[in-house]
Amino acid sequence: MRIHIKNMVCNRCKWVVQQIFEKEGISVSLVELGTVDTAKDPDAGQLKRIGDELNAFGFEIINDKSSLLVEQIRQELMAIAADPGRMGSQKLSGWLAEKFHRNYSGLSKFFSEVEGVTIEQYVILQRIEKVKELLIYDEQSLSDIAYSLGYSSAAHLSNQFRKVTGMTPREFRQLRNPPRKSLDQI
């Protein structure tokens, strides 16, 4: 059985979700971001307990097709924000339309209605959080970060960063406890 889970954004999330299923005695054959494949179907009681435990950790079982589509789009956008080369030379709109076998304008409108931001804004927010992470590590120059995340220049990155955060990357780097958002809360 495949169960779809909302808000899985990292390997730690996969581990936590797997632990929750195994705690309920449900053997997991595969855990990926957004999905869990089980060897046997959990009964209604197990599924309720799993759902409650998932909710306690900020996850949610997805029960309807609309929520599933939005979560799948979110997962793809997070992956693209972290690795823009994933799309090759394709534009975001073409990539998503091809990936989901749907018209991009329909996907975009649907996503905006549910999430409250456009697909493009969501990607920008994801990229800025990735920039924050890399700035905190302080291992790369701003130019290197810009290049790795698909920005045309460090100046472009800096301008976008300032628009979103209200500060420059340099000012952010100098903060003692820089503000960051969890990727699942964007």
C-alpha positions in Angstrom: 0.0 0.0 0.0 1.3 3.5 -0.8 0.4 6.2 1.7 1.1 9.9 0.9 2.5 12.1 3.6 2.5 15.9 3.6 5.5 18.0 4.8 8.3 15.5 4.4 11.3 17.6 3.4 14.5 15.8 4.4 16.1 12.5 5.3 15.3 13.1 9.0 11.7 13.3 8.1 11.9 10.0 6.3 13.5 8.4 9.3 10.8 9.8 11.7 8.0 8.6 9.5 9.5 5.2 9.2 9.8 4.9 13.0 6.2 5.9 13.4 5.0 3.1 11.1 7.3 0.5 12.6 6.1 1.5 16.1 2.6 0.5 15.0 4.0 -2.8 13.7 3.7 -1.9 10.0 6.6 -3.0 8.0 7.8 -0.3 5.6 9.2 -1.4 2.2 10.1 2.1 1.0 10.1 5.6 2.4 10.6 8.6 0.0 9.8 12.2 0.5 6.0 12.4 0.5 5.3 8.6 0.3 5.5 5.4 2.4 5.1 2.0 0.9 4.0 -0.7 3.3 4.1 -4.5 3.0 0.6 -4.8 4.3 -2.3 -2.4 4.7 -2.7 -0.9 8.1 -6.1 -1.4 9.7 -8.3 1.6 10.5 -7.1 1.7 14.1 -3.4 1.6 13.1 -4.0 4.2 10.5 -5.6 6.5 13.0 -2.8 6.1 15.5 -0.2 6.6 12.7 -2.1 9.7 11.6 -2.2 11.2 15.1 1.5 10.5 15.7 2.4 12.0 12.3 0.4 15.1 13.1 2.4 15.5 16.4 5.6 15.7 14.3 4.1 18.2 11.8 3.2 15.6 9.1 -0.2 14.7 7.7 -1.6 11.8 5.8 -3.0 13.0 2.5 -6.4 11.6 1.7 -7.6 13.5 -1.3 -6.3 13.9 -4.9 -6.2 17.7 -4.7 -4.0 17.8 -1.6 -1.9 15.1 -3.2 -1.3 17.1 -6.3 -0.3 20.2 -4.3 2.1 18.2 -2.2 3.6 16.6 -5.3 4.1 20.1 -6.8 5.6 21.3 -3.5 8.0 18.4 -3.4 9.1 19.0 -7.0 9.5 22.7 -6.4 11.7 22.1 -3.3 13.9 19.7 -5.4 14.2 22.3 -8.2 15.0 25.1 -5.7 17.8 23.0 -4.3 19.1 21.8 -7.7 18.1 24.1 -10.6 20.1 21.9 -13.0 17.4 19.3 -12.5 15.3 20.9 -15.2 18.2 21.1 -17.7 17.5 24.0 -20.1 13.7 23.8 -19.7 11.7 26.6 -18.1 9.9 25.9 -14.9 6.5 26.1 -16.6 7.4 23.5 -19.2 9.0 21.3 -16.7 6.0 21.2 -14.4 3.5 20.8 -17.3 5.5 17.8 -18.6 6.0 16.3 -15.1 2.4 16.4 -14.1 0.9 16.0 -17.6 -1.3 19.1 -17.1 -1.5 22.6 -18.5 0.8 24.9 -16.5 -1.7 27.7 -16.1 -4.1 25.3 -14.5 -1.4 23.9 -12.2 -0.3 27.4 -11.3 -3.9 28.7 -10.6 -4.7 25.6 -8.5 -1.4 25.8 -6.5 -1.9 29.5 -5.9 -5.5 29.0 -4.6 -4.4 26.3 -2.2 -1.0 27.6 -1.0 -1.7 31.4 -1.2 1.5 32.1 -3.2 2.3 31.6 -6.9 4.6 28.8 -8.0 7.3 31.3 -8.8 7.0 32.9 -5.4 7.2 29.5 -3.7 10.4 28.7 -5.6 11.9 32.0 -4.7 11.1 31.4 -1.0 12.6 27.9 -1.2 15.8 29.2 -2.9 16.2 32.0 -0.3 16.0 29.5 2.5 18.6 27.4 0.8 20.8 30.5 0.4 20.3 31.2 4.2 21.5 27.7 4.9 24.6 28.1 2.8 25.4 31.5 4.2 25.2 30.1 7.7 27.7 27.3 6.8 30.0 30.1 5.6 31.9 27.8 3.3 31.1 29.4 -0.1 31.3 32.9 -1.5 28.1 34.6 -2.5 29.1 34.1 -6.2 29.5 30.4 -5.6 26.2 30.2 -3.9 24.5 32.2 -6.7 26.0 29.9 -9.4 25.1 26.7 -7.5 21.5 27.8 -7.2 21.0 28.9 -10.7 21.1 32.7 -10.2 22.5 34.8 -13.1 24.8 36.6 -10.8 25.7 37.4 -7.2 24.0 40.8 -7.6 20.8 39.1 -8.8 20.9 36.8 -5.7 21.6 39.7 -3.4 18.7 41.8 -4.8 16.3 38.9 -4.5 17.5 38.1 -1.0 17.1 41.7 0.1 13.5 41.8 -1.3 12.5 38.7 0.6 14.4 39.2 3.9 14.8 42.9 4.1 18.6 42.5 4.6 21.6 41.8 2.4 23.3 38.4 2.5 26.3 40.0 4.3 24.0 41.4 7.0 22.4 38.0 7.3 25.8 36.3 7.7 26.7 38.6 10.5 23.6 37.8 12.6 24.2 35.6 15.7 20.9 33.7 15.4 19.7 34.2 11.8 16.0 33.7 11.2 15.2 30.7 9.2 12.0 28.9 8.2 11.4 25.2 8.1 11.0 24.2 4.4 7.6 22.6 5.1 6.4 26.0 6.5 7.0 28.0 3.4 
